[in-house]
Amino acid sequence: MDCELVIDVEPTEVTMALAEDRRLVELHKESKLSNQFAVGDIYLGRVKKLMPGLNAAFVDVGYEKDAFLHYLDLGPQFTALENFKKAALGDRRHRPEISKKMFAGVLDKNGSITDVLKQGQDVLVQIVKEPISTKGPRLTSEISIAGRYLVLIPFSDKVSVSQKIKSNEERNRLKQLIRSICPKNFGVIIRTVAENKGAAELDNEMKVLMERWDGMVEKMQRSKGGVTLVCEEIGRTVGMIRDLFNSSFKAIYVNDEKYYKEIKDYVELIDPGNRGIVQHYTSPVPILDNFGLTKQIKNGFGKVVPFKNGAYLIVEQTEAMFVIDVNGGNRSRAANDQEENAFNVDMAAAEEIARQLRLRDIGGIISIDFIDLSSAEHKKELYECMRKAMANDRAKHNVLPLSKFCVMQITRQRVRQVTYVNTEEKCPTCYGTGKIRPSILFTDQLESKIDLMVSKLHIKKFYLHVHPFVAAYIKQGVWSQEMKWKMKYGFGCRIIPSQKMGFLQYKFYGPNNEEIDLQEAMEQLS
């Protein structure tokens, strides 16, 4: 299986599309404008309200809604963390070391939040779930710092190995190696990708993680009161590469020079031999269009999702859960055996549903209404098929067997908002009124805008993005409309077909792929 990561950097957001064998399986969007609360960020927050009935506290971490911290999420070594925090803030000139003196006993699991926290108290917390819907972030005080091979856990002395590493010999080797390089009073989780890695690589990452911990302590000591972000998780783009990168990655394409250098440096750090797979995409054709991903996004995020021979899924979201209905469509006419036909559709649906859960990052409870099956053997095969299809899903999940009504329930870890892509296009010409200018005059409208660009704004080189059908019309023939415009306005005008555009929609872009707002440009000119 070949994996490709395509990163589309736009002025307001970054889109990351992961494709396996050219098939889109994950899509992530990261805003460049709003303050993101990424999973893994560590804050010095302030307790705003105690809720004894919930045995929890609401903590201010700078979000519009206070974050939620449950008593059980304080962690068994919360007392040691508090002692360390007091030592760090008590003497801001010297960085304290974690000592056994700070360990004053394990926190009682049956205790009360009011026994350990008070209103107005500063507390060190980490984001474990981003703000979702009307809820603020979810917090923990069990601090951890994640790397590619290791996860560093302060106030612990336990070394754990990923269960996906099956060899007992390799597990013992890694444990002994990490114990020899791990600082005192720090624990470590050894990740799956650390399998068969040498001492030099793991020791180098341990030093990097310790530098991040020391930097966090320094930021905490420099804080001047109030909420402070003391350790920021690496961006979602690099974080995705950190968690996913393996030998199956064949290429990483980036259309922005700054992101290209950042990602190339990171890949060179974790796998110097594969730094060449990071490529800077410079073509004027939109990067997602070039790799055939725009169509897959439009096709995969609607309410109705077709998947095989006329069969389709209907995906509905409620307040509490997601409901997916499997329909055979005209596939039901393809075979005489109703049971066999239903089984084939359900098996294909299982693979598509597993992809949809990853693609949309659907979390919580998912209820799937498969086409009814009467054979117990078929139900068992369908259950095993779904489990196998979800084996590559990084999120924690649990798949339950089919009920007698052929309904399957799945729970999947929910740590951030569901990825949403609006697949419906509002008419860019009539804006919903239903009345437009004659479409035959559309090219005249485009020419007037090109004339405005060249004659009034004096922009000689630019790209005009239009719908592929319109682009084909403009480019047709030897003496095409495009060639006429070039002869009249100069050869700096290039027509780019873009699948993002509506049928009569258009946008102008400068030589560096920055969008040109004609109205704003005219206002500045006047």
C-alpha positions as CSV (number, residue, x, y, z in Angstrom):
1,M,0.0,0.0,0.0
2,D,1.5,3.3,-1.1
3,C,0.7,6.4,1.0
4,E,0.8,10.0,-0.2
5,L,0.2,13.1,1.8
6,V,-1.0,16.2,-0.1
7,I,-0.9,19.5,1.8
8,D,-2.8,22.5,0.4
9,V,-1.8,25.7,2.1
10,E,-4.2,28.6,1.5
11,P,-4.3,32.1,3.1
12,T,-6.9,31.1,5.8
13,E,-6.4,27.4,6.3
14,V,-4.3,24.3,5.6
15,T,-5.8,21.2,4.2
16,M,-4.1,17.8,4.6
17,A,-5.3,14.9,2.5
18,L,-3.9,11.4,3.1
19,A,-4.3,9.0,0.2
20,E,-3.7,5.3,0.3
21,D,-3.2,3.9,-3.2
22,R,-4.6,7.2,-4.6
23,R,-7.8,6.7,-2.5
24,L,-8.6,9.5,0.0
25,V,-8.8,8.1,3.6
26,E,-8.1,11.1,5.8
27,L,-8.8,14.8,5.5
28,H,-7.8,17.4,8.1
29,K,-8.3,21.2,8.0
30,E,-6.3,23.6,10.3
31,S,-7.3,27.2,10.4
32,K,-4.5,29.8,10.2
33,L,-6.6,32.6,11.6
34,S,-8.3,31.4,14.8
35,N,-6.6,30.3,18.0
36,Q,-6.5,26.5,17.8
37,F,-6.7,24.4,20.9
38,A,-4.7,21.4,19.7
39,V,-4.7,18.1,21.6
40,G,-1.3,18.0,23.5
41,D,-1.1,21.7,24.3
42,I,0.0,22.3,27.9
43,Y,-1.4,25.3,29.8
44,L,-0.9,26.9,33.2
45,G,-4.6,27.5,33.7
46,R,-6.7,28.9,36.5
47,V,-9.6,27.2,38.3
48,K,-12.8,29.2,37.8
49,K,-15.4,27.0,39.3
50,L,-15.6,23.8,41.4
51,M,-18.5,21.4,40.8
52,P,-18.7,18.9,43.7
53,G,-21.8,17.3,42.2
54,L,-19.8,16.3,39.1
55,N,-16.6,15.9,41.1
56,A,-14.9,18.2,38.5
57,A,-13.7,21.7,38.0
58,F,-14.0,24.3,35.2
59,V,-10.6,25.7,34.3
60,D,-9.8,28.9,32.3
61,V,-7.3,28.1,29.5
62,G,-8.1,31.2,27.4
63,Y,-11.0,29.6,25.4
64,E,-14.4,31.4,25.4
65,K,-15.8,28.5,27.4
66,D,-14.1,27.1,30.4
67,A,-12.4,23.7,30.0
68,F,-13.5,20.7,31.9
69,L,-11.2,18.8,34.4
70,H,-12.6,15.8,36.1
71,Y,-11.1,14.6,39.4
72,L,-10.1,11.2,37.9
73,D,-8.2,13.1,35.2
74,L,-5.9,14.8,37.8
75,G,-3.8,11.6,37.8
76,P,-2.3,9.6,40.7
77,Q,0.8,11.9,40.9
78,F,-1.1,15.2,41.0
79,T,0.4,16.1,44.4
80,A,3.9,15.7,42.9
81,L,2.9,17.9,40.0
82,E,1.6,20.6,42.3
83,N,4.7,20.5,44.5
84,F,6.9,20.9,41.3
85,K,4.7,23.8,40.1
86,K,5.0,25.6,43.5
87,A,8.8,25.0,43.5
88,A,9.1,26.4,39.9
89,L,6.9,29.5,40.6
90,G,8.5,30.0,44.1
91,D,12.0,30.5,42.7
92,R,11.8,31.7,39.1
93,R,15.5,32.0,38.7
94,H,16.4,28.4,39.0
95,R,14.8,25.5,37.2
96,P,13.8,22.8,39.8
97,E,14.4,19.1,39.2
98,I,11.8,16.5,39.9
99,S,12.8,14.9,43.2
100,K,11.4,12.1,45.3
101,K,10.6,14.7,48.0
102,M,7.8,16.0,45.8
103,F,6.0,12.6,45.8
104,A,3.7,12.9,48.8
105,G,1.5,9.9,48.1
106,V,-0.9,8.7,45.4
107,L,-4.1,10.6,44.9
108,D,-7.1,8.8,46.4
109,K,-9.4,7.5,43.5
110,N,-12.4,8.1,45.7
111,G,-11.5,11.6,46.8
112,S,-13.3,14.9,46.1
113,I,-12.3,17.7,43.8
114,T,-12.7,20.2,46.6
115,D,-10.0,18.4,48.6
116,V,-7.3,19.2,46.1
117,L,-8.4,22.3,44.2
118,K,-9.7,25.6,45.1
119,Q,-11.2,28.5,43.1
120,G,-8.5,30.8,41.7
121,Q,-5.7,28.2,42.0
122,D,-3.2,27.9,39.1
123,V,-3.0,24.4,37.8
124,L,-0.9,22.7,35.1
125,V,-3.2,21.0,32.5
126,Q,-3.0,19.4,29.1
127,I,-5.7,19.4,26.3
128,V,-6.9,15.9,25.6
129,K,-10.0,16.8,23.6
130,E,-10.5,19.9,21.5
131,P,-13.6,22.1,21.9
132,I,-16.6,20.3,20.3
133,S,-20.0,21.9,19.5
134,T,-21.0,23.9,22.6
135,K,-18.5,22.3,24.9
136,G,-15.1,23.7,25.9
137,P,-11.8,21.6,25.8
138,R,-11.4,18.5,28.0
139,L,-8.3,18.5,30.3
140,T,-6.0,16.2,32.2
141,S,-3.2,16.8,34.7
142,E,-1.4,13.7,33.6
143,I,1.2,15.5,31.5
144,S,2.9,13.8,28.6
145,I,5.1,15.0,25.8
146,A,4.9,13.0,22.6
147,G,7.7,12.3,20.1
148,R,7.9,10.0,17.1
149,Y,9.3,7.0,19.0
150,L,8.7,7.8,22.6
151,V,6.1,9.5,24.9
152,L,7.7,11.2,27.9
153,I,5.7,11.1,31.1
154,P,7.0,13.2,34.1
155,F,6.4,12.0,37.7
156,S,6.5,8.4,36.7
157,D,9.0,5.6,36.7
158,K,7.2,3.1,34.5
159,V,8.4,2.1,31.0
160,S,5.6,0.7,28.8
161,V,5.8,-0.8,25.3
162,S,3.2,-0.6,22.6
163,Q,1.1,-3.8,22.4
164,K,1.5,-3.8,18.7
165,I,5.1,-4.9,19.2
166,K,4.6,-8.6,19.5
167,S,8.2,-9.9,19.9
168,N,9.1,-10.5,23.6
169,E,12.8,-10.3,22.7
170,E,12.3,-6.9,21.1
171,R,10.0,-5.6,23.9
172,N,12.7,-6.6,26.5
173,R,15.5,-5.0,24.4
174,L,13.6,-1.7,24.2
175,K,12.7,-1.6,27.9
176,Q,16.3,-2.2,28.9
177,L,17.5,0.4,26.5
178,I,15.1,3.1,27.6
179,R,15.7,2.4,31.3
180,S,19.4,3.1,30.7
181,I,18.8,6.5,29.1
182,C,15.6,7.7,30.8
183,P,16.1,10.5,33.5
184,K,15.0,9.8,37.0
185,N,11.4,10.2,37.9
186,F,10.3,10.2,34.3
187,G,8.3,7.4,32.7
188,V,8.2,6.5,29.0
189,I,5.8,4.9,26.6
190,I,7.6,3.2,23.7
191,R,5.6,3.7,20.5
192,T,5.2,1.0,17.7
193,V,7.5,2.8,15.3
194,A,10.4,2.4,17.7
195,E,10.6,-1.3,16.9
196,N,14.1,-2.3,15.8
197,K,15.4,1.3,16.2
198,G,18.9,1.7,17.5
199,A,20.1,3.3,20.7
200,A,21.4,6.5,19.0
201,E,18.0,7.3,17.5
202,L,16.1,6.7,20.7
203,D,18.7,8.6,22.8
204,N,18.5,11.5,20.4
205,E,14.7,11.7,20.7
206,M,14.9,11.4,24.5
207,K,17.1,14.5,24.5
208,V,14.7,16.4,22.3
209,L,11.8,15.5,24.6
210,M,13.7,16.6,27.7
211,E,14.5,19.9,25.9
212,R,10.8,20.4,25.4
213,W,10.1,19.7,29.0
214,D,12.8,22.1,30.2
215,G,11.5,24.8,27.8
216,M,8.0,24.2,29.2
217,V,9.3,24.8,32.8
218,E,11.1,28.0,31.7
219,K,7.9,29.4,30.0
220,M,6.0,28.6,33.2
221,Q,8.5,30.5,35.3
222,R,8.4,33.5,32.9
223,S,4.6,33.7,33.1
224,K,3.4,36.9,34.7
225,G,0.2,35.5,36.2
226,G,-3.0,34.5,34.3
227,V,-3.4,31.8,31.7
228,T,-0.2,30.8,29.8
229,L,0.5,28.4,27.0
230,V,3.7,26.7,28.3
231,C,4.1,23.9,25.8
232,E,2.6,24.0,22.3
233,E,2.0,20.8,20.4
234,I,3.7,20.8,17.0
235,G,1.3,21.8,14.2
236,R,-1.2,19.3,13.0
237,T,0.6,19.0,9.7
238,V,3.9,17.9,11.3
239,G,2.0,16.0,14.0
240,M,0.3,13.9,11.3
241,I,3.6,13.1,9.7
242,R,5.1,12.2,13.1
243,D,2.2,9.7,13.9
244,L,1.8,8.3,10.4
245,F,5.2,8.3,8.7
246,N,6.5,4.9,7.8
247,S,8.1,3.0,4.9
248,S,4.8,3.0,3.0
249,F,5.0,6.8,2.5
250,K,6.0,7.4,-1.1
251,A,5.6,11.2,-1.4
252,I,4.6,14.3,0.5
253,Y,3.5,17.2,-1.7
254,V,3.3,20.8,-0.4
255,N,2.3,23.9,-2.4
256,D,3.9,26.4,0.1
257,E,7.6,27.0,0.4
258,K,7.6,27.8,4.1
259,Y,5.7,24.6,5.0
260,Y,7.8,22.7,2.5
261,K,11.1,23.6,4.3
262,E,9.6,22.9,7.7
263,I,8.3,19.4,6.7
264,K,11.5,18.6,4.8
265,D,13.6,19.5,7.9
266,Y,11.4,17.3,10.1
267,V,11.5,14.3,7.7
268,E,15.3,14.7,7.5
269,L,15.4,14.6,11.3
270,I,13.3,11.5,11.7
271,D,14.4,9.6,8.6
272,P,17.3,11.2,6.7
273,G,17.3,8.6,4.0
274,N,13.8,9.6,2.9
275,R,14.1,13.4,2.8
276,G,13.7,13.3,-1.0
277,I,10.0,12.2,-0.7
278,V,9.0,15.8,0.3
279,Q,8.3,17.7,-2.9
280,H,7.5,21.4,-3.5
281,Y,4.4,21.6,-5.7
282,T,4.7,24.7,-7.9
283,S,2.1,24.1,-10.7
284,P,-0.7,26.7,-11.1
285,V,-3.2,23.9,-11.2
286,P,-4.8,23.5,-7.7
287,I,-2.8,20.8,-5.9
288,L,-5.9,18.8,-4.8
289,D,-7.3,18.9,-8.4
290,N,-3.9,17.7,-9.7
291,F,-4.0,14.5,-7.6
292,G,-7.7,13.8,-8.2
293,L,-8.7,14.6,-4.6
294,T,-11.1,17.4,-5.0
295,K,-13.6,15.1,-6.7
296,Q,-13.2,12.5,-4.0
297,I,-13.8,15.2,-1.3
298,K,-17.0,16.3,-3.1
299,N,-18.1,12.7,-3.5
300,G,-17.3,11.6,0.0
301,F,-18.7,14.3,2.3
302,G,-22.3,14.5,1.1
303,K,-25.3,13.1,2.9
304,V,-25.6,10.5,0.2
305,V,-22.3,8.6,-0.5
306,P,-22.3,6.2,-3.5
307,F,-19.8,3.3,-3.2
308,K,-20.3,0.4,-5.6
309,N,-22.6,-0.5,-8.5
310,G,-25.4,1.9,-7.6
311,A,-25.3,1.1,-3.9
312,Y,-25.0,4.1,-1.5
313,L,-24.9,5.2,2.1
314,I,-27.0,7.8,3.8
315,V,-25.1,9.5,6.7
316,E,-27.0,11.5,9.3
317,Q,-25.7,13.2,12.4
318,T,-27.9,13.7,15.5
319,E,-27.0,15.4,18.8
320,A,-26.0,12.2,20.4
321,M,-24.8,9.9,17.6
322,F,-24.2,9.2,13.9
323,V,-26.6,7.0,11.9
324,I,-25.6,5.3,8.7
325,D,-28.1,3.5,6.4
326,V,-26.9,1.1,3.8
327,N,-29.0,1.0,0.6
328,G,-28.6,-1.4,-2.4
329,G,-30.0,1.0,-4.9
330,N,-30.3,-0.5,-8.4
331,R,-27.8,-3.1,-7.3
332,S,-30.8,-5.2,-6.1
333,R,-31.6,-6.1,-9.7
334,A,-28.2,-7.5,-10.4
335,A,-28.7,-11.0,-8.8
336,N,-31.5,-13.4,-8.3
337,D,-30.3,-14.6,-4.8
338,Q,-31.5,-11.9,-2.5
339,E,-29.4,-13.1,0.5
340,E,-26.2,-13.2,-1.5
341,N,-26.9,-9.9,-3.1
342,A,-27.5,-8.2,0.3
343,F,-24.4,-9.8,1.7
344,N,-22.2,-8.5,-1.2
345,V,-23.6,-5.0,-0.7
346,D,-23.1,-5.1,3.1
347,M,-19.5,-6.3,2.7
348,A,-18.7,-3.5,0.3
349,A,-20.5,-1.0,2.6
350,A,-18.4,-2.1,5.6
351,E,-15.2,-1.1,3.8
352,E,-16.6,2.3,2.7
353,I,-18.0,3.0,6.2
354,A,-14.6,2.3,7.8
355,R,-13.1,4.8,5.3
356,Q,-15.9,7.3,6.1
357,L,-15.2,7.2,9.8
358,R,-11.5,8.0,9.2
359,L,-12.3,10.5,6.5
360,R,-14.8,12.6,8.4
361,D,-13.1,11.8,11.8
362,I,-16.5,10.7,13.1
363,G,-16.5,10.0,16.9
364,G,-18.9,8.9,19.6
365,I,-21.6,6.3,18.9
366,I,-22.2,5.2,15.3
367,S,-25.2,3.1,14.5
368,I,-25.2,1.3,11.1
369,D,-28.3,-0.2,9.6
370,F,-27.1,-2.9,7.2
371,I,-29.4,-4.6,4.7
372,D,-31.0,-7.5,6.5
373,L,-29.2,-10.8,6.5
374,S,-30.7,-14.1,7.6
375,S,-27.6,-16.3,7.5
376,A,-25.6,-16.4,10.8
377,E,-22.5,-17.2,8.8
378,H,-22.9,-14.1,6.7
379,K,-23.4,-11.9,9.8
380,K,-20.2,-13.3,11.3
381,E,-18.3,-12.6,8.1
382,L,-19.6,-9.1,7.9
383,Y,-18.6,-8.4,11.6
384,E,-15.0,-9.7,10.9
385,C,-14.9,-7.6,7.7
386,M,-15.7,-4.5,9.6
387,R,-13.1,-5.2,12.3
388,K,-10.5,-5.9,9.6
389,A,-11.4,-2.7,7.7
390,M,-11.0,-0.6,10.8
391,A,-7.6,-2.2,11.8
392,N,-5.7,0.8,10.4
393,D,-7.8,3.3,12.2
394,R,-5.6,5.2,14.7
395,A,-8.5,6.3,16.9
396,K,-9.5,4.0,19.7
397,H,-12.7,2.1,18.7
398,N,-14.9,-0.8,19.6
399,V,-17.0,-2.8,17.1
400,L,-20.0,-4.7,18.3
401,P,-21.5,-7.8,16.5
402,L,-24.7,-7.3,14.5
403,S,-28.0,-7.4,16.4
404,K,-30.9,-9.6,15.2
405,F,-32.2,-6.5,13.3
406,C,-28.8,-6.4,11.4
407,V,-27.8,-3.2,13.1
408,M,-24.1,-2.7,14.1
409,Q,-22.9,-0.3,16.8
410,I,-19.4,1.2,16.9
411,T,-17.9,3.5,19.4
412,R,-14.9,5.6,18.2
413,Q,-12.7,8.0,20.1
414,R,-13.8,11.6,19.7
415,V,-11.1,14.2,20.3
416,R,-12.0,17.0,17.9
417,Q,-14.7,18.4,15.7
418,V,-16.0,16.2,12.9
419,T,-14.4,17.3,9.6
420,Y,-17.1,19.0,7.6
421,V,-17.0,19.9,3.9
422,N,-20.0,21.6,2.3
423,T,-20.5,19.7,-1.0
424,E,-23.4,21.9,-2.1
425,E,-22.5,24.9,-4.3
426,K,-24.5,28.1,-4.1
427,C,-24.9,29.7,-7.5
428,P,-22.2,32.3,-7.7
429,T,-24.1,34.3,-10.3
430,C,-27.7,34.6,-9.1
431,Y,-26.9,34.0,-5.3
432,G,-30.1,31.9,-5.0
433,T,-32.5,34.2,-6.8
434,G,-32.8,31.9,-9.8
435,K,-32.2,34.6,-12.4
436,I,-28.9,35.1,-14.2
437,R,-27.5,36.9,-17.1
438,P,-27.4,34.9,-20.4
439,S,-24.6,32.3,-20.0
440,I,-23.6,33.0,-23.6
441,L,-22.4,36.4,-22.3
442,F,-20.2,34.9,-19.6
443,T,-17.0,35.0,-21.7
444,D,-17.7,38.7,-22.4
445,Q,-17.9,39.3,-18.6
446,L,-14.6,37.5,-18.2
447,E,-13.0,39.6,-20.9
448,S,-14.1,42.8,-19.2
449,K,-12.5,41.6,-16.0
450,I,-9.3,40.8,-17.8
451,D,-9.3,44.2,-19.4
452,L,-9.7,45.7,-15.9
453,M,-6.8,43.7,-14.6
454,V,-4.4,44.7,-17.5
455,S,-5.5,48.3,-18.3
456,K,-6.6,49.7,-14.9
457,L,-4.7,47.6,-12.3
458,H,-1.6,47.1,-14.6
459,I,-1.3,43.4,-13.6
460,K,0.2,41.7,-16.6
461,K,0.7,38.2,-15.2
462,F,-2.2,36.3,-13.5
463,Y,-4.2,33.1,-13.5
464,L,-7.9,32.9,-14.1
465,H,-9.5,29.9,-12.4
466,V,-12.8,28.8,-13.9
467,H,-14.9,25.6,-13.9
468,P,-13.3,22.8,-16.1
469,F,-16.3,22.9,-18.5
470,V,-15.8,26.7,-19.0
471,A,-12.0,26.2,-19.4
472,A,-12.6,23.6,-22.0
473,Y,-14.9,26.0,-24.0
474,I,-12.4,28.8,-23.7
475,K,-9.5,26.7,-24.9
476,Q,-11.2,24.8,-27.7
477,G,-9.9,25.2,-31.3
478,V,-6.7,26.4,-32.8
479,W,-7.8,30.1,-32.7
480,S,-9.4,29.7,-29.2
481,Q,-10.9,32.4,-27.0
482,E,-7.8,32.0,-24.8
483,M,-5.5,32.7,-27.7
484,K,-7.5,35.8,-28.7
485,W,-7.2,37.2,-25.1
486,K,-3.5,36.5,-25.1
487,M,-3.0,38.3,-28.4
488,K,-5.0,41.3,-27.1
489,Y,-4.0,41.5,-23.4
490,G,-0.6,39.7,-23.4
491,F,0.6,36.2,-22.8
492,G,0.7,36.6,-19.0
493,C,-3.0,35.5,-18.8
494,R,-3.4,31.8,-18.1
495,I,-6.7,29.9,-17.9
496,I,-6.7,27.2,-15.1
497,P,-9.5,24.7,-14.8
498,S,-10.4,24.3,-11.1
499,Q,-12.9,21.8,-9.7
500,K,-13.6,24.0,-6.8
501,M,-15.3,26.6,-9.0
502,G,-19.0,26.6,-9.6
503,F,-20.2,26.5,-13.2
504,L,-20.2,30.3,-13.7
505,Q,-17.8,31.2,-11.0
506,Y,-14.3,32.6,-11.5
507,K,-11.3,33.9,-9.4
508,F,-8.1,35.7,-10.3
509,Y,-4.8,34.7,-8.8
510,G,-1.4,36.5,-8.9
511,P,1.9,34.9,-9.9
512,N,2.4,33.6,-6.3
513,N,-1.0,32.1,-6.2
514,E,-2.4,34.8,-4.0
515,E,-6.1,35.6,-4.7
516,I,-6.8,39.0,-6.3
517,D,-9.9,40.8,-5.0
518,L,-10.9,43.1,-7.9
519,Q,-13.3,45.2,-5.9
520,E,-10.7,45.8,-3.2
521,A,-8.0,46.5,-5.7
522,M,-10.2,49.1,-7.5
523,E,-11.0,50.8,-4.1
524,Q,-7.3,51.1,-3.4
525,L,-6.7,52.5,-6.9
526,S,-9.4,55.2,-6.4
